[in-house]
Amino acid sequence: MSVTRWPLRCAMTAALMVCGVAGFAQDSRTPIHVHRVATGNVDGLKSAIGLSVQACRAAKQLPLGGQVQMPSDTYLGKLPVVETEEYFDGANHATYSTLRRVAADPASSTCQLMLFLERSAWSGQICGNATSGNSTSVNKLLNYERPEPPHVTVTNVAASRAGCGRSAKQYDVSGLPTEDAGGAQCVWDSDVIAKDLRKAGVAAEGHKKGSPEADFCLYARQPIYVHNGHHELVVLKSSGSTEGDVLDQLLGENTAYLNDRLAGFTDGSPIPADRFSAASVRNFLAQPAKTPLGDNR
């Protein structure tokens, strides 16, 4: 669940040769930590829970139908369906992401509801050695005919990333409208793209509230984090309407994928070195793949 979206942005504007602006960006100096969370469509999440219970009952040859004791709307409304912590510090970068889903437990004889978790992580040097890994996907954990046991895959990444050893172009946000992301000001990436297009003589509109198109609000003071020519977008929040989205109404997760929000942010505060270690990735991925819902559901 990487937030590296620069290649997509360049693809949208490459034909006009306006990806970036004149001048080159200096390496970023201060460490940045971004914590984003996203909640889902409550009605869709409840629909998905009901579907999981019926699938579990069918697999165990239990009577179908009947009531399902749903978690409360308050619990589901606050559930961080998607959660990401991202760290930038000079040559180092790390991303830790979690997907959560309430569903019937394949290991339960009565299809008891549990909270299932899927994790992915990348941590290390942007232009050097890093560690990447993921846990078993929620979909595989919840294959009721043949559920997979939880396992973790971890690999070493030695290849440098795109742009390393080159000069990163500046990302011009001057004159663009900003808004509060919940502790820091941000600018919409679509506004930056539109500005570049207009400089090239092409009519373009920027961010549209309520648009179904995915858009990302970038840290206004430092929209990209640069090291040795490689650059990552510093995303504080995103947007994308799911109105009329049938899949979102059925499962409730698309709302979360498109609308994460800032839950924590620091710029200039020291980041513990172990956040960029292989051990940190392994420890993060080794956490339980399922937990009880708890008493506050």
N, C-alpha and C positions, 0 to 999 in steps of 0.2 A: 504494500500500500504506500509506495513511495510518493512523495509530493514533488518530485522532479518533473516540472511541466514545461520547462523552457523549450525542449525540442518540439512539442506540440505548437507552442506559440510561434516558433520560427517557421514551421511548416505552413502556418496560416498566412504568413507574410513574405515568404521567400521569393515568390514570383515577382514581388514588387521591390525586392532588395532593400527592405526597410526593417529588417529584424535587428533592433538596437538602433542607436543613434551615433553620431560622430563622437570620437573620443574613446578612451579606454578606461575601464574601471580599475581602481587600485584594490589591492587585497584588503579584505575586511579586517578590522582591528579588534573590535570588542566581541566577547562571547555573547551569544543569544540563545535563550531557551524559550520554546513555544509549546504550550500545552493546549490542544484542541479537543473538544468533545462534541458529539452530535447525537441527538435523540431522534427517535423514529416516529412514524405515523401510528398513533396508539390503536386506532381501529384496525389498521393493517397488521400490527403486531399481534393483536388478539385473534385475528383471522388465522395467522400463521400458527399460533399456539393450538388453536382448535384443529387445524389440519394435521399437526404433528401428533396430537392425541389420537385422532382417528387412524392415522397411518400406523401408529404403535399398536393400537388395539387390533387392527386387522392382521398385523404381523404375528401377534401373540394369540390370535383366534379368540379374542375377547369380544363380548357383545359391543356392537357399534352403537353410536348415538349416545344419548344421555348427556347430562350436564358436565361441564368442565369447570372446576373451581379456578377461575382466572385470577391472576395477580390484579391488584387494584389499578385503576387508571393512573393514580398518582405514582405508583411504583413504575409502571411502564413509561409514563411521561417523563420520568427523571432518569430512566435507564440509559447510561452512555453506550448506545448501540455501537458506535464507532468512537475510539479514543486514540489519539496520537500525541506522543511527546517527541519533540525534535530539538536537537542540540547542535549548535554551530560554535566552533572555537578554533579559529585559525585553520590549520591543516586538517582538523578533525570534524567529523560529522556523524550524527547518530539519529536514527529514527526507530521508535518503538510503537507499534500499533496493535490495537486489540479490537476484535469484533465480538459482541455479545449477543446471544439469542436465548430466549426462554423457550423450552420445548420439552416434550415428553422424553423421559430417559429410557433408551433401549434396554438398559440393564435392570430396569424396574419391572417387577411382575405385574404391577398395577398401572404402569405408564405414568409414574409420578413426575411432576414438573421439576426441572432443574435448570440452572443457568449454565449454558455452554459457552466456552470461550475459545477463540482462535487468535493466535498471535503471530506477528512477523517482526523482524528486526534487521537493521543494518547498522554497523558501528565500526568506525576505524578512521583511517586517513583517506581524505577525499581523492588524492592522487597517488595513493600507495596501497598498503595492505589493509584489509578490512575483513570483517566476519559478517556473514549473512545467514539468516535462518528463518524457519517457520515451524509452527506446530500443525498438527492434523487439522484440516479444514472442518468447519462446523458441518458442512454438508456430508462429509464422509463419516463424522461421528454419529450423524443422525440418519444414516442409511438403515432403515429399520429391518430390511431383509438381510443385510450383511454389514452391520456397523463396524467400522475400523477402530481398533484400540488406539488410544492417544500415543503419539510418538513425535519426536522432534528431529528435524533435519537441520544440520549446521554445516556450512561450507566456508572455506577461506577464499577471499576474493583478492587477487593480486593485480589484476589489470587496471590501469589507470582509467579514469572517467573521461568523457568527452570534454575537449577544451583544455585539458591539462597541458601545460607547457606553452600555451598560446596567450594571447591578450584578450581579456573579456571586454566586450563593448559595454559602454555605459547604458544604464536603464533610466531613461528620462521620465521623471514624474512631475517635473516642475509645472506649476500652473494648473494641475489637475485637482478636482475636488477630493477632499478627504472626509472620512467619517470615523467615528469611534468604534473600534472593534471590541471594546470592553476592557480598556486599560492602555490602549495604544492606537494611534491613528493609522488608517490604511487607505490605499487607493486601489480601485478595481483594475485588474489586468486588462479588461476589455477597453477601459478608458485609455490605457497606454497604447494598446494596439490601434485604436481609432486615431489617436494623436499622430502616431507614426504614418498611418495611411493618409491622413489629411496633409501631412508634410510632403507626401509623394503626389499630391494632387488628386487623391481619391476621396470622394465623399464617404464618410463613415460615422456611425453612431457608436457611442460607448455603452456603458452599463445600463441595462434596462431592468428595473425592479419588477419582479414577477415573471421574468423570462424563464423558459424551460432550459435555456442553454447554461451549462456549467460556467461559473465565473469565480475568480479567486481574488480576494482582497489582500493586498500585499503591504507589508510594513512600510509606511510612507518614508521614514527616515532612511531605511535601507531595504529596498525591495528585493535585491539579490544579495546573497552572501558569496563572496568571491575569494578563491584561493588558487594561485598559480594558473589562472585562466579559466578554471572550472567555476561554474556559478549555479547556485540553487535558489529557487524562489523562496522567499520568506513569507509563507502564507499564514495569515492570522485568522481568516474565516473564508467561507465559500457560500455560494448561492446557486439555486436552481429550482424552479417551480416543478412540483410533481402533480399539479392539478390535472385530473383526468388520467393519471398513470395507473393502469389496471394492475400492474405488478406491484406497485407500491400499496394499492388498496388491499391486495391479497396478502402481502408479506410485511409491509411496513418499513422496509429497510432502505429503499431508495431515497426517502426523505433524509435519512441520516447521511448517506453517501454524498449528498449534494449540499448539505447545510450544516457544516461543522462550525463551532463557535469557540472563541477564545476563553479558556478556563484558567490560564496562568501565563505570565509573560515576564521575562527579565532581559535587560540589555545592559551588559557591563558587569553583571554579577559573576563571580568565578563558578566554573562548572567542574565538579569532581572528575579527575582524570579517568576514574574507573567507568564512567558512562560511555567511554569510547573503547572499552576493552572487549575481548572475546568472551571473557568470563561473565560480563554483564549481559551479553546476548544470551548465553546459555542459561543463566539464572532466570532471565525474563521468560524465556520459552519453556522452562521447566516447571512453571507454576501450574496448578491444577487445570485440567481441561473442562471440569464441571464443578459447580458448587451449589449448595442449597440456596433457595431463594431468600431464606431468612424470615424473621418474624414480621418485618415491616413491609410485607408485600400487599 
